[in-house]
Amino acid sequence: MLIYKNANNSIRLGAFRISEARRAKARCSHAGFTIIELLVVIAIIGILASTVVVTSLKGMAQSRDARRIQELYQIVHGLQLYWATYERYPDGNDDNDTGCDIHGVRWDAGNALVNGADDPFVQPLLAEGFLNIAPKEWLNIIDPNGSQCIYRYARVENPCGCDGWYAILYGVCESPYCPTGERPTCCDGSSWTEGTGANDPYDIAIFLKER
């Protein structure tokens, strides 16, 4: 240890000054980030950003699905008004929709991208004033059978093994949070896959029986 006196005759301990100088040097050497530290920070930011993007996309899909559910049940309300007036549901009246021969049924489709924004859909409800605007699917999505016939409507006799006349309305969801268990149990075991099994959370299958 070095001991010396300064001009004021006070004692200085050289070893303490040397130690302090070393600490100051150490602080300077850690003033910035190393390349590895920067890479770690960048990787963490990337993971957080991708998580935010995925969560945002899921939220947007669920929001669109909520709109689909609301629109289809608006059509259901119009169908119920039609039934209250005529004691039957309307027939599908559009035979020109692309790819809409499904289960031996010719469906009336409301898909703006496939058949055009002006393509008629559930026209009897509009003509009677039971709907102001016919909602339509607006994105390029398909059902589990590969069909773009979405939204779709038909009045069908004895569908999927059930007895009687039914008004059937169908739509597809992007996320697995749509209503489940909508179709009648008389459809169980049939070739109709709408509203059942793994497809059920991804679609909206509404069956209204004529009483």
Residue frames as a rotation matrix with the C-alpha (Angstrom) as fourth column:
MET 1
0.589 0.808 0.000 0.00
0.808 -0.589 0.000 0.00
0.000 0.000 -1.000 0.00
LEU 2
-0.410 -0.716 0.565 1.39
0.697 -0.645 -0.312 3.41
0.588 0.266 0.764 -0.95
ILE 3
0.551 0.508 -0.662 1.15
0.809 -0.519 0.275 6.17
-0.203 -0.687 -0.697 1.63
TYR 4
-0.516 -0.707 0.483 2.02
0.775 -0.626 -0.088 9.75
0.365 0.329 0.871 0.75
LYS 5
-0.104 0.407 -0.908 1.34
0.648 -0.665 -0.372 13.27
-0.755 -0.626 -0.194 1.84
ASN 6
0.319 0.251 0.914 -0.10
0.879 -0.440 -0.185 16.02
0.356 0.862 -0.361 -0.27
ALA 7
-0.357 -0.507 0.785 0.57
0.282 -0.859 -0.427 19.75
0.891 0.069 0.449 -0.04
ASN 8
0.279 0.547 0.789 -1.75
-0.628 -0.518 0.581 20.05
0.727 -0.657 0.199 2.94
ASN 9
-0.662 -0.692 0.287 0.17
-0.685 0.404 -0.606 17.33
0.304 -0.598 -0.742 4.70
SER 10
0.265 0.797 0.543 -2.86
-0.865 0.445 -0.232 15.04
-0.426 -0.408 0.807 4.70
ILE 11
-0.621 -0.544 0.564 -2.39
-0.339 0.835 0.433 11.34
-0.707 0.077 -0.703 4.22
ARG 12
0.274 0.659 -0.701 -3.58
-0.959 0.136 -0.247 9.66
-0.068 0.740 0.669 0.99
LEU 13
-0.042 -0.223 0.974 -3.80
-0.225 0.952 0.208 5.94
-0.974 -0.210 -0.090 0.57
GLY 14
-0.528 -0.291 -0.798 -2.64
-0.794 -0.164 0.585 5.10
-0.301 0.943 -0.145 -2.93
ALA 15
-0.969 0.158 0.189 -4.23
0.196 0.960 0.202 1.68
-0.149 0.233 -0.961 -2.94
PHE 16
-0.142 0.976 -0.162 -7.67
0.474 -0.077 -0.877 3.24
-0.869 -0.202 -0.452 -2.50
ARG 17
0.053 0.107 -0.993 -7.09
-0.648 -0.753 -0.115 5.53
-0.760 0.649 0.029 -5.47
ILE 18
-0.843 -0.404 -0.354 -5.95
-0.531 0.532 0.659 2.58
-0.078 0.744 -0.664 -7.60
SER 19
-0.742 0.628 0.235 -9.07
0.539 0.767 -0.349 0.58
-0.399 -0.132 -0.907 -6.58
GLU 20
0.105 0.807 -0.581 -11.32
0.104 -0.590 -0.801 3.54
-0.989 0.024 -0.146 -7.38
ALA 21
-0.294 -0.293 -0.910 -9.68
-0.826 -0.402 0.396 3.93
-0.482 0.868 -0.124 -10.78
ARG 22
-0.996 -0.082 0.039 -10.33
-0.057 0.899 0.435 0.25
-0.070 0.431 -0.900 -11.53
ARG 23
-0.346 0.938 0.035 -14.00
0.621 0.256 -0.741 0.60
-0.704 -0.234 -0.671 -10.60
ALA 24
0.130 0.359 -0.924 -14.34
-0.387 -0.840 -0.381 3.63
-0.913 0.408 0.030 -12.83
LYS 25
-0.672 -0.454 -0.584 -12.76
-0.716 0.198 0.670 1.70
-0.189 0.869 -0.458 -15.71
ALA 26
-0.888 0.388 0.248 -15.13
0.382 0.921 -0.075 -1.21
-0.257 0.028 -0.966 -15.11
ARG 27
0.000 0.932 -0.363 -18.13
0.300 -0.347 -0.889 1.14
-0.954 -0.109 -0.280 -15.20
CYS 28
-0.071 -0.092 -0.993 -16.95
-0.762 -0.637 0.113 2.59
-0.643 0.765 -0.025 -18.49
SER 29
-0.910 -0.364 -0.197 -16.45
-0.405 0.683 0.608 -0.84
-0.086 0.633 -0.769 -20.02
HIS 30
-0.673 0.730 0.118 -20.12
0.703 0.681 -0.204 -1.75
-0.230 -0.055 -0.972 -19.24
ALA 31
-0.620 0.430 -0.656 -21.62
-0.235 -0.900 -0.368 1.52
-0.749 -0.074 0.659 -20.44
GLY 32
-0.244 0.524 -0.816 -23.04
-0.969 -0.109 0.220 -0.07
0.026 0.845 0.535 -23.67
PHE 33
0.651 0.529 0.544 -24.68
-0.496 0.839 -0.222 -3.36
-0.575 -0.125 0.809 -24.75
THR 34
-0.587 -0.764 0.267 -22.72
-0.312 0.518 0.797 -6.22
-0.747 0.384 -0.542 -26.20
ILE 35
-0.635 0.322 -0.702 -23.79
-0.719 0.084 0.689 -7.74
0.281 0.943 0.178 -29.52
ILE 36
-0.787 0.340 -0.515 -25.17
0.375 0.926 0.040 -10.80
0.491 -0.162 -0.856 -27.75
GLU 37
-0.654 0.561 -0.508 -27.24
0.430 -0.276 -0.859 -8.63
-0.622 -0.780 -0.060 -25.41
LEU 38
-0.541 0.439 -0.717 -28.62
-0.682 -0.728 0.069 -6.66
-0.492 0.526 0.694 -28.37
LEU 39
-0.721 0.247 -0.647 -29.53
-0.394 0.622 0.677 -9.87
0.570 0.743 -0.351 -30.20
VAL 40
-0.778 0.445 -0.443 -31.35
0.624 0.629 -0.465 -11.18
0.072 -0.638 -0.767 -27.14
VAL 41
-0.551 0.572 -0.607 -33.31
0.013 -0.722 -0.692 -7.94
-0.834 -0.389 0.390 -26.80
ILE 42
-0.582 0.309 -0.753 -34.21
-0.810 -0.310 0.498 -7.96
-0.079 0.899 0.431 -30.51
ALA 43
-0.808 0.266 -0.526 -35.36
0.060 0.925 0.376 -11.59
0.586 0.272 -0.763 -30.27
ILE 44
-0.684 0.574 -0.450 -37.57
0.619 0.131 -0.774 -10.81
-0.385 -0.808 -0.445 -27.26
ILE 45
-0.492 0.494 -0.717 -39.10
-0.435 -0.853 -0.288 -7.81
-0.754 0.170 0.635 -29.05
GLY 46
-0.706 0.187 -0.683 -39.77
-0.636 0.258 0.727 -9.99
0.312 0.948 -0.064 -32.10
ILE 47
-0.808 0.412 -0.420 -41.54
0.488 0.869 -0.086 -12.64
0.330 -0.274 -0.903 -30.01
LEU 48
-0.548 0.612 -0.570 -43.67
0.382 -0.423 -0.822 -10.02
-0.744 -0.668 -0.002 -28.27
ALA 49
-0.550 0.312 -0.775 -44.55
-0.685 -0.699 0.205 -8.35
-0.477 0.644 0.598 -31.57
SER 50
-0.784 0.250 -0.567 -45.56
-0.295 0.655 0.696 -11.64
0.546 0.713 -0.440 -33.21
THR 51
-0.741 0.532 -0.410 -47.71
0.669 0.526 -0.526 -12.50
-0.064 -0.664 -0.745 -30.18
VAL 52
-0.479 0.555 -0.680 -49.48
-0.070 -0.796 -0.601 -9.16
-0.875 -0.241 0.420 -30.42
VAL 53
-0.638 0.206 -0.742 -50.09
-0.769 -0.219 0.601 -9.64
-0.039 0.954 0.298 -34.16
VAL 54
-0.826 0.319 -0.464 -51.49
0.160 0.923 0.351 -13.16
0.540 0.216 -0.814 -33.74
THR 55
-0.622 0.608 -0.493 -53.74
0.642 0.036 -0.766 -12.05
-0.448 -0.793 -0.413 -30.89
SER 56
-0.512 0.405 -0.757 -54.94
-0.422 -0.887 -0.188 -9.10
-0.748 0.223 0.625 -32.95
LEU 57
-0.741 0.206 -0.640 -55.74
-0.586 0.267 0.765 -11.30
0.329 0.941 -0.077 -35.96
LYS 58
-0.776 0.476 -0.415 -57.68
0.559 0.823 -0.101 -13.75
0.293 -0.310 -0.904 -33.77
GLY 59
-0.540 0.576 -0.614 -59.63
0.350 -0.511 -0.786 -10.88
-0.766 -0.639 0.074 -32.28
MET 60
-0.582 0.297 -0.757 -60.50
-0.717 -0.627 0.304 -9.55
-0.384 0.720 0.578 -35.73
ALA 61
-0.811 0.273 -0.517 -61.68
-0.150 0.757 0.636 -13.00
0.565 0.594 -0.573 -36.87
GLN 62
-0.660 0.584 -0.473 -63.90
0.744 0.419 -0.520 -13.36
-0.105 -0.695 -0.711 -33.80
SER 63
-0.534 0.459 -0.710 -65.31
-0.135 -0.875 -0.464 -9.90
-0.835 -0.152 0.530 -34.45
ARG 64
-0.666 0.277 -0.693 -66.20
-0.734 -0.078 0.675 -10.87
0.133 0.958 0.255 -38.03
ASP 65
-0.796 0.375 -0.475 -67.79
0.325 0.927 0.186 -14.09
0.510 -0.007 -0.860 -36.76
ALA 66
-0.627 0.589 -0.510 -69.90
0.472 -0.233 -0.850 -12.12
-0.620 -0.774 -0.132 -34.31
ARG 67
-0.518 0.420 -0.745 -71.15
-0.677 -0.734 0.057 -10.07
-0.523 0.533 0.665 -37.24
ARG 68
-0.764 0.214 -0.608 -71.99
-0.376 0.618 0.690 -13.26
0.524 0.756 -0.392 -39.19
ILE 69
-0.769 0.487 -0.414 -73.97
0.637 0.639 -0.431 -14.68
0.055 -0.595 -0.802 -36.28
GLN 70
-0.523 0.570 -0.634 -75.88
0.061 -0.717 -0.695 -11.44
-0.850 -0.402 0.340 -35.88
GLU 71
-0.583 0.274 -0.765 -76.67
-0.790 -0.411 0.455 -11.21
-0.190 0.869 0.456 -39.59
LEU 72
-0.812 0.277 -0.514 -77.88
-0.027 0.861 0.507 -14.81
0.583 0.425 -0.692 -39.88
TYR 73
-0.624 0.617 -0.479 -80.17
0.747 0.293 -0.596 -14.39
-0.228 -0.730 -0.644 -36.89
GLN 74
-0.557 0.458 -0.693 -81.55
-0.425 -0.874 -0.236 -11.23
-0.714 0.163 0.681 -38.50
ILE 75
-0.659 0.304 -0.688 -82.52
-0.617 0.303 0.726 -13.47
0.429 0.903 -0.013 -41.43
VAL 76
-0.802 0.373 -0.466 -84.04
0.514 0.829 -0.222 -15.96
0.303 -0.417 -0.857 -38.96
HIS 77
-0.609 0.593 -0.526 -86.17
0.196 -0.530 -0.825 -13.17
-0.768 -0.606 0.207 -37.55
GLY 78
-0.509 0.398 -0.763 -87.33
-0.815 -0.507 0.279 -12.32
-0.276 0.764 0.583 -41.08
LEU 79
-0.767 0.200 -0.609 -88.15
-0.172 0.851 0.496 -15.99
0.618 0.486 -0.618 -41.72
GLN 80
-0.771 0.492 -0.404 -90.22
0.610 0.391 -0.689 -16.15
-0.181 -0.778 -0.601 -38.55
LEU 81
-0.474 0.604 -0.641 -92.17
-0.340 -0.797 -0.499 -13.07
-0.812 -0.019 0.583 -39.65
TYR 82
-0.598 0.227 -0.769 -92.75
-0.761 0.142 0.633 -14.72
0.253 0.964 0.087 -43.02
TRP 83
-0.840 0.269 -0.472 -93.99
0.315 0.949 -0.020 -17.88
0.443 -0.165 -0.881 -41.26
ALA 84
-0.683 0.592 -0.428 -96.34
0.351 -0.248 -0.903 -15.85
-0.641 -0.767 -0.039 -39.06
THR 85
-0.382 0.524 -0.761 -97.86
-0.709 -0.694 -0.121 -14.33
-0.592 0.494 0.637 -42.20
TYR 86
-0.043 0.292 -0.956 -98.01
-0.944 0.302 0.134 -17.32
0.328 0.908 0.262 -44.58
GLU 87
0.551 0.208 0.808 -97.66
-0.644 0.722 0.253 -20.34
-0.532 -0.659 0.532 -42.25
ARG 88
0.791 -0.491 0.366 -94.79
0.598 0.747 -0.290 -21.61
-0.131 0.448 0.884 -44.35
TYR 89
0.098 -0.838 -0.536 -91.23
0.133 -0.523 0.842 -20.54
-0.986 -0.154 0.061 -45.06
PRO 90
0.620 0.153 -0.769 -90.25
-0.651 -0.446 -0.614 -19.04
-0.437 0.882 -0.177 -48.42
ASP 91
0.804 -0.386 0.453 -88.63
0.544 0.784 -0.298 -21.08
-0.240 0.486 0.840 -51.15
GLY 92
-0.201 -0.899 -0.388 -85.13
0.206 -0.426 0.881 -20.25
-0.958 0.097 0.271 -52.30
ASN 93
0.738 0.673 0.043 -85.64
0.239 -0.202 -0.950 -18.32
-0.631 0.711 -0.310 -55.50
ASP 94
0.439 -0.659 -0.610 -82.16
-0.852 -0.520 -0.052 -18.06
-0.284 0.543 -0.790 -57.07
ASP 95
0.875 -0.038 0.482 -81.09
0.123 0.981 -0.147 -20.96
-0.467 0.188 0.864 -59.28
ASN 96
0.826 -0.532 0.187 -77.97
0.117 -0.163 -0.980 -19.30
0.552 0.831 -0.072 -60.69
ASP 97
0.680 -0.595 0.429 -75.59
-0.714 -0.405 0.570 -19.32
-0.166 -0.694 -0.700 -57.74
THR 98
0.166 -0.747 -0.643 -72.20
-0.669 0.394 -0.630 -20.91
0.724 0.535 -0.435 -58.33
GLY 99
-0.642 -0.603 -0.474 -71.47
-0.172 0.716 -0.677 -24.26
0.747 -0.353 -0.563 -56.67
CYS 100
-0.612 0.459 0.644 -74.71
-0.786 -0.267 -0.557 -24.42
-0.084 -0.847 0.525 -54.69
ASP 101
0.434 0.657 -0.617 -75.96
-0.586 0.726 0.361 -27.91
0.685 0.205 0.699 -55.54
ILE 102
-0.699 -0.664 0.264 -75.29
-0.583 0.316 -0.748 -29.57
0.413 -0.677 -0.609 -52.17
HIS 103
-0.820 0.358 0.448 -76.95
-0.109 0.670 -0.734 -32.70
-0.563 -0.650 -0.510 -50.72
GLY 104
-0.635 0.588 0.501 -79.21
0.768 0.412 0.490 -32.78
0.082 0.696 -0.713 -53.77
VAL 105
0.406 0.739 -0.537 -80.57
0.769 -0.594 -0.237 -29.35
-0.494 -0.317 -0.810 -52.83
ARG 106
-0.108 -0.365 0.925 -80.34
0.762 -0.628 -0.158 -26.19
0.638 0.688 0.346 -54.90
TRP 107
0.014 0.024 -1.000 -79.41
0.924 -0.382 0.004 -23.47
-0.382 -0.924 -0.027 -52.41
ASP 108
0.763 0.186 0.619 -79.93
0.370 -0.911 -0.182 -19.74
0.530 0.368 -0.764 -52.57
ALA 109
0.083 -0.864 -0.497 -76.53
0.996 0.084 0.020 -18.23
0.024 -0.496 0.868 -51.75
GLY 110
0.983 0.127 0.136 -75.54
0.119 -0.991 0.066 -14.82
0.143 -0.048 -0.989 -50.47
ASN 111
0.255 -0.960 -0.119 -71.83
0.712 0.103 0.695 -14.53
-0.655 -0.262 0.709 -51.27
ALA 112
0.791 0.140 -0.595 -70.87
-0.133 -0.911 -0.391 -11.12
-0.597 0.388 -0.702 -52.60
LEU 113
-0.147 -0.945 -0.292 -67.44
-0.661 -0.126 0.740 -12.24
-0.736 0.301 -0.606 -53.86
VAL 114
-0.692 -0.143 0.707 -68.61
0.242 0.877 0.415 -15.35
-0.680 0.459 -0.572 -55.70
ASN 115
-0.188 0.758 0.625 -71.93
0.969 0.247 -0.009 -14.24
-0.161 0.604 -0.780 -57.18
GLY 116
-0.559 -0.104 0.822 -71.58
0.437 -0.880 0.186 -10.47
0.705 0.463 0.538 -57.07
ALA 117
-0.975 0.118 -0.188 -72.85
0.103 -0.506 -0.856 -7.79
-0.196 -0.854 0.481 -54.73
ASP 118
-0.500 0.827 -0.255 -76.12
-0.861 -0.506 0.050 -7.48
-0.087 0.245 0.966 -56.69
ASP 119
-0.744 0.225 -0.629 -76.91
-0.051 0.919 0.390 -11.19
0.666 0.322 -0.673 -56.63
PRO 120
0.126 0.875 0.468 -80.38
-0.710 -0.251 0.658 -11.72
0.693 -0.415 0.589 -55.11
PHE 121
-0.782 -0.319 -0.535 -80.55
0.148 0.739 -0.657 -13.45
0.605 -0.593 -0.531 -51.74
VAL 122
-0.610 0.654 -0.447 -83.65
0.740 0.269 -0.616 -14.27
-0.283 -0.707 -0.649 -49.64
GLN 123
-0.933 0.197 0.301 -85.64
0.029 -0.794 0.608 -11.99
0.359 0.576 0.735 -51.93
PRO 124
-0.049 0.987 -0.156 -89.08
0.523 0.159 0.837 -13.00
0.851 -0.040 -0.524 -50.54
LEU 125
0.086 0.028 -0.996 -88.10
0.980 -0.180 0.080 -11.52
-0.177 -0.983 -0.043 -47.17
LEU 126
-0.844 -0.429 -0.322 -87.02
0.351 -0.895 0.274 -8.28
-0.406 0.118 0.906 -48.81
ALA 127
-0.747 0.597 0.293 -90.14
0.172 -0.252 0.952 -8.12
0.642 0.762 0.085 -50.98
GLU 128
0.227 0.880 -0.418 -92.40
0.679 0.165 0.715 -8.47
0.698 -0.446 -0.560 -47.93
GLY 129
0.286 -0.179 0.941 -90.43
-0.400 -0.915 -0.053 -5.93
0.871 -0.361 -0.333 -45.92
PHE 130
0.983 0.067 -0.171 -89.30
0.111 0.524 0.844 -8.51
0.146 -0.849 0.508 -43.36
LEU 131
0.117 -0.973 -0.199 -85.69
0.847 -0.007 0.532 -7.52
-0.519 -0.230 0.823 -44.09
ASN 132
0.752 0.074 -0.655 -84.38
-0.144 -0.951 -0.273 -4.13
-0.643 0.300 -0.705 -45.11
ILE 133
0.204 -0.778 -0.594 -81.07
-0.972 -0.087 -0.220 -5.44
0.119 0.623 -0.774 -46.47
ALA 134
0.975 0.057 -0.215 -80.05
-0.058 0.998 0.003 -9.00
0.215 0.009 0.977 -47.29
PRO 135
0.430 -0.875 0.222 -76.76
-0.679 -0.152 0.719 -9.71
-0.595 -0.460 -0.659 -45.46
LYS 136
0.919 -0.201 -0.339 -74.08
-0.142 0.634 -0.761 -11.51
0.367 0.747 0.554 -47.47
GLU 137
0.567 -0.823 -0.019 -70.75
0.577 0.381 0.722 -13.19
-0.587 -0.421 0.692 -46.85
TRP 138
0.960 -0.183 -0.211 -68.07
-0.263 -0.844 -0.466 -10.70
-0.092 0.503 -0.859 -47.90
LEU 139
0.048 -0.994 0.096 -64.81
-0.853 0.009 0.522 -12.69
-0.520 -0.107 -0.848 -47.58
ASN 140
0.197 -0.085 -0.977 -63.34
-0.780 0.591 -0.209 -15.50
0.594 0.803 0.051 -49.65
ILE 141
-0.555 -0.314 0.771 -63.90
-0.754 0.581 -0.306 -18.35
-0.352 -0.751 -0.559 -47.19
ILE 142
-0.330 0.403 -0.854 -65.15
-0.526 0.672 0.520 -21.89
0.784 0.621 -0.010 -47.74
ASP 143
0.553 0.562 0.615 -67.15
-0.831 0.325 0.451 -24.40
0.053 -0.761 0.647 -45.74
PRO 144
-0.039 -0.631 0.775 -65.71
-0.615 0.627 0.479 -27.76
-0.788 -0.458 -0.412 -44.54
ASN 145
0.424 0.251 0.870 -66.89
0.423 0.794 -0.436 -29.38
-0.801 0.553 0.230 -47.79
GLY 146
-0.593 -0.777 0.209 -64.93
0.587 -0.240 0.773 -26.89
-0.551 0.582 0.599 -49.91
SER 147
0.046 0.714 0.698 -67.98
0.957 -0.231 0.173 -24.90
0.285 0.661 -0.694 -51.02
GLN 148
-0.952 -0.297 -0.069 -68.18
0.305 -0.929 -0.209 -21.11
-0.002 -0.220 0.975 -51.26
CYS 149
-0.252 0.948 0.197 -71.98
0.286 -0.121 0.951 -21.29
0.924 0.296 -0.240 -51.16
ILE 150
-0.199 0.038 -0.979 -72.08
0.975 -0.090 -0.202 -19.09
-0.096 -0.995 -0.019 -48.03
TYR 151
-0.563 0.588 0.581 -74.36
-0.541 0.269 -0.797 -17.68
-0.625 -0.763 0.167 -46.70
ARG 152
-0.855 0.343 -0.390 -76.93
-0.220 0.441 0.870 -20.18
0.470 0.829 -0.301 -48.01
TYR 153
-0.501 0.794 0.346 -80.63
-0.608 -0.038 -0.793 -20.77
-0.616 -0.607 0.502 -47.59
ALA 154
-0.767 0.384 -0.515 -83.13
-0.293 0.504 0.812 -23.40
0.572 0.773 -0.274 -48.74
ARG 155
0.016 0.811 0.585 -86.56
-0.942 0.208 -0.263 -24.73
-0.335 -0.548 0.767 -47.88
VAL 156
-0.657 -0.444 -0.608 -86.06
-0.616 0.782 0.094 -28.49
0.434 0.436 -0.788 -47.86
GLU 157
0.548 0.830 0.105 -88.39
-0.790 0.472 0.392 -31.44
0.276 -0.298 0.914 -47.42
ASN 158
0.994 -0.100 0.037 -87.08
0.072 0.890 0.450 -34.27
-0.078 -0.445 0.892 -45.24
PRO 159
0.475 -0.880 0.013 -83.51
-0.630 -0.351 -0.693 -32.96
0.614 0.321 -0.721 -44.96
CYS 160
-0.483 -0.873 0.068 -80.79
-0.678 0.324 -0.659 -35.28
0.554 -0.365 -0.749 -43.62
GLY 161
-0.724 0.204 -0.659 -83.32
0.324 0.944 -0.064 -37.93
0.609 -0.260 -0.749 -42.59
CYS 162
-0.852 0.475 -0.219 -85.69
0.023 -0.384 -0.923 -35.59
-0.523 -0.792 0.316 -40.74
ASP 163
-0.360 0.823 0.439 -89.41
0.933 0.326 0.155 -35.60
-0.016 0.466 -0.885 -41.50
GLY 164
0.546 0.717 -0.433 -91.25
0.671 -0.684 -0.286 -32.53
-0.501 -0.134 -0.855 -42.75
TRP 165
0.527 -0.282 0.802 -90.33
0.551 -0.604 -0.575 -29.20
0.647 0.745 -0.163 -44.26
TYR 166
0.343 -0.514 -0.786 -87.45
0.774 -0.320 0.547 -27.13
-0.533 -0.796 0.288 -42.89
ALA 167
0.914 -0.294 0.281 -86.04
-0.088 -0.818 -0.569 -23.71
0.397 0.495 -0.773 -43.59
ILE 168
0.575 -0.790 -0.214 -82.26
0.770 0.433 0.468 -24.15
-0.277 -0.433 0.858 -43.37
LEU 169
0.913 -0.342 0.221 -79.78
-0.252 -0.901 -0.352 -21.31
0.320 0.266 -0.909 -43.06
TYR 170
0.689 -0.718 -0.099 -76.04
0.702 0.628 0.336 -21.87
-0.179 -0.302 0.937 -43.08
GLY 171
0.815 -0.541 0.210 -72.88
-0.413 -0.795 -0.444 -19.83
0.407 0.274 -0.871 -42.62
VAL 172
0.483 -0.753 -0.448 -69.21
0.684 0.643 -0.343 -20.44
0.546 -0.141 0.826 -41.82
CYS 173
0.978 -0.209 -0.026 -67.01
-0.126 -0.679 0.723 -18.99
-0.169 -0.703 -0.691 -39.08
GLU 174
0.413 -0.907 -0.079 -63.29
-0.374 -0.090 -0.923 -18.24
0.830 0.411 -0.376 -39.14
SER 175
-0.624 -0.610 0.489 -62.76
-0.669 0.094 -0.737 -19.08
0.404 -0.787 -0.467 -35.46
PRO 176
-0.567 0.371 -0.735 -64.06
0.283 0.926 0.250 -22.04
0.774 -0.066 -0.630 -33.41
TYR 177
-0.943 0.207 -0.260 -66.41
0.191 -0.302 -0.934 -19.98
-0.272 -0.931 0.245 -31.28
CYS 178
-0.625 0.770 -0.126 -69.68
-0.615 -0.387 0.687 -20.14
0.481 0.507 0.715 -33.20
PRO 179
0.078 0.734 0.675 -72.91
-0.961 0.235 -0.145 -21.65
-0.266 -0.637 0.724 -31.78
THR 180
-0.864 -0.374 -0.338 -72.92
-0.441 0.885 0.147 -25.43
0.244 0.276 -0.930 -31.50
GLY 181
-0.858 0.501 0.114 -75.62
0.376 0.764 -0.525 -28.08
-0.350 -0.408 -0.843 -31.36
GLU 182
-0.595 0.655 -0.466 -78.08
-0.630 -0.740 -0.237 -26.14
-0.500 0.153 0.853 -33.53
ARG 183
-0.495 0.423 -0.759 -79.23
-0.702 0.320 0.636 -28.86
0.511 0.848 0.139 -35.88
PRO 184
0.456 0.769 0.449 -81.93
-0.890 0.375 0.261 -31.40
0.033 -0.518 0.855 -34.89
THR 185
-0.258 -0.575 0.776 -80.93
-0.647 0.700 0.303 -34.83
-0.718 -0.424 -0.553 -33.66
CYS 186
0.660 0.556 0.506 -82.81
0.006 0.669 -0.744 -36.45
-0.751 0.494 0.438 -36.54
CYS 187
0.779 -0.457 -0.429 -79.84
-0.580 -0.269 -0.769 -35.43
0.236 0.848 -0.475 -38.71
ASP 188
0.099 -0.806 0.583 -77.43
-0.825 0.262 0.501 -37.56
-0.556 -0.531 -0.639 -36.69
GLY 189
-0.141 -0.284 0.948 -75.76
0.124 0.945 0.302 -40.25
-0.982 0.160 -0.098 -38.75
SER 190
0.845 0.470 0.254 -76.61
0.320 -0.065 -0.945 -38.62
-0.428 0.880 -0.205 -42.08
SER 191
0.099 -0.816 0.570 -74.22
0.992 0.036 -0.121 -37.44
0.078 0.577 0.813 -44.78
TRP 192
0.646 0.148 0.749 -74.92
0.171 -0.984 0.046 -33.84
0.744 0.098 -0.661 -43.82
THR 193
-0.101 -0.797 -0.595 -71.80
0.907 0.172 -0.385 -32.68
0.409 -0.578 0.706 -41.97
GLU 194
-0.318 0.025 0.948 -73.07
-0.061 -0.998 0.006 -29.16
0.946 -0.056 0.319 -41.31
GLY 195
0.170 0.433 0.885 -73.44
-0.812 -0.447 0.375 -28.36
0.558 -0.783 0.275 -37.64
THR 196
0.982 0.167 0.085 -71.86
-0.185 0.801 0.570 -31.53
0.027 -0.576 0.817 -36.31
GLY 197
0.651 -0.756 -0.071 -68.56
0.756 0.654 -0.021 -33.05
0.063 -0.040 0.997 -35.20
ALA 198
-0.257 -0.887 -0.383 -65.36
0.840 -0.401 0.365 -31.09
-0.477 -0.228 0.849 -35.70
ASN 199
-0.573 0.078 0.816 -67.17
0.607 -0.629 0.486 -28.71
0.551 0.773 0.313 -38.07
ASP 200
0.301 0.909 -0.290 -69.70
0.888 -0.156 0.432 -27.59
0.347 -0.387 -0.854 -35.50
PRO 201
0.223 -0.200 -0.954 -67.67
0.655 -0.693 0.299 -24.81
-0.721 -0.692 -0.024 -33.80
TYR 202
-0.755 -0.622 -0.206 -66.76
0.234 -0.550 0.802 -23.43
-0.612 0.557 0.561 -37.25
ASP 203
-0.824 0.489 0.285 -70.23
0.225 -0.179 0.958 -23.09
0.519 0.854 0.038 -38.73
ILE 204
-0.690 0.722 0.052 -73.72
-0.477 -0.399 -0.783 -21.82
-0.545 -0.565 0.619 -38.10
ALA 205
-0.877 0.423 -0.230 -76.40
0.085 0.607 0.790 -24.34
0.473 0.673 -0.569 -39.07
ILE 206
-0.728 0.675 0.119 -79.95
-0.482 -0.381 -0.789 -23.21
-0.487 -0.632 0.603 -38.33
PHE 207
-0.855 0.509 -0.104 -82.90
0.315 0.667 0.676 -25.57
0.413 0.545 -0.730 -38.92
LEU 208
-0.705 0.705 0.079 -86.44
-0.589 -0.520 -0.619 -24.14
-0.396 -0.482 0.781 -38.63
LYS 209
-0.893 0.395 0.217 -89.20
0.443 0.855 0.270 -26.73
-0.079 0.337 -0.938 -38.89
GLU 210
-0.613 0.779 0.134 -92.58
-0.553 -0.543 0.632 -25.86
0.565 0.313 0.764 -40.31
ARG 211
-0.889 0.298 0.347 -95.15
-0.192 0.444 -0.875 -26.76
-0.415 -0.845 -0.337 -37.67
